[in-house]
Amino acid sequence: MMTTIANLLADTIKAVWPDAEGLPVADELRGLLAVPPDPALGDYAFPCFRLAKPLRSAPPKIAEALCAAWKNEGTASVQPVNGYMNFFLNRANFAAGIMAELQEKKDRFGSGEEGKGKTVCLDYSSINIAKRFHIGHLSTTMIGNSLKRIFDFLGYETVGINHLGDWGTQFGKMVCAYKKWGKKEDVEERGIDAMTELYVRFHKEAETNPALEDEGRAWFKKIEDNDPEAMEIFRWFKEVTLKDAARVYDILGVSFDSYAGESFYNDKMEPVVQELRDKGLLTESQGAQVVDLSEDNMPPCLILKSDGATIYATRDLAAAIYRQNTYHFDKCLYVVAYQQDLHFRQVFRVLEKMGYPWAKDCVHVSFGMVSFEGEALSTRKGNMVLLEDLLSQAVTKARDIIEEKSPNLENKDEVARQVGIGAVVYTDLSNNRIKDIDFRWDRALNFDGESGPYVQYTHARCCSVLRKAPDFSGVTPDWNALTDDEAQALLRLISRFPDVIREAAAKYEPSMITRAVTDIAQAYNKYYYEHRILDGEPAQAAARVALTGAAKTVIKTGLFLIGIEAPERM
């Protein structure tokens, strides 16, 4: 409806002031439309202040002129109030229009084809080899997974890439630690836990024996030089890690199209380095090779260390070029914590200096850090919460709550899995991604507050109403039954859902969908408590049941887009 009003508003402005210049287009007008805090002021309001300069008129006079010229059967009336143009919808027509669209599109409501023929590459999760999948990996994994689903829903071709952290000095340190203190039988028996202990021990020992750092670097150089012994241990660590990670990805319902990690680009970096040389972009600095970025107010971008070893930037340059040549992306998103902001600004700028026009389509989708029950986490210090353990605890806690609230529920274990995993994912995607997250059990598993279980329970409530409803297939709904404030509030939220999806895609912000689906759940629950849905004349009951079905559909779609399942019974 906001899009319709914006389009008509643009036409009306042009009709009243045909010779005016510098007028905002419909998309900008839609962005200015708002929902008044008091329903008595209308269903939507447009501030005319933006038009004052191009029309050379006072906002109150502009509002009066527009209201006098307004013609649209979808609105019952328009009123000028203090420079605002307030729209009062024809509520029955509004309900009929939204319900007709939902009936037509069903679970594709809000989807689109604007992405047809376009490709989005998404680099997310990107776990490190020889380390357990911990809570710190949750945000990159779930933000990336959600964005992939959102862009898929809008018709884009998406490529999910798990850019494995399988290269760098830390792997030389791992091999060094294994050679000094590790046992093959222990790693074979305990897998990645044994490797993690070796990693932690290396850093503790290095605090009193700095020479270990040099040994670690030497072992990494052996890996780079394809030394047989170093490569055998390295590949073994990688195999064990991927097997462990696959189990967690399966629990989360996350998948990838590519696992091309850092090591994949070993043979692709020298051409990049040579290209930088040929284009006169490489300079020497204390024996290292760098690209000077002083004119961009950034430190130099290190390409080769003084010993000739590559660094993250070298690989990311090679990876970006490979992805463009392979997938011809329209956008390449890097879902990586905000601490890497400088790194990506440097890499993207170097790509620009190399003459690649698509460098502007590379985007760092940053996010905040995760703590657990108020405590910061550190892998090096051995203080971390393993993600698999967290998910297992969430399912167990959800099972206990379900046992208490719904002792007769069938399939409790399956519902507990859906609710427990959903609680964790919802917590991660409930706030603006750049904000830090403090994961707390009392908030995550609160069935009554703004939480995953609350939204899932609302979906189950809708399903319950629909199961109890009689067959209204031969009844024409009376949309006048949906003109009350509670129904209209819910319908407005549903009508805006397609716009929310597009805004979430444009801003790379899944939390917008989390917020929208929570608002819809809250609005439906208010409607549910204020109205007897199945009572009254069949045509009126049919309309209320249809609204329940609409809420159910949109809630399920929203949950899917953020990576959460929607139980039908709870």
Order of alpha helices (4+ residues) and beta strands (2+ residues): alpha-alpha-beta-alpha-alpha-beta-beta-alpha-beta-alpha-beta-alpha-alpha-alpha-alpha-alpha-alpha-beta-beta-beta-alpha-beta-alpha-beta-beta-alpha-alpha-beta-alpha-alpha-alpha-alpha-alpha
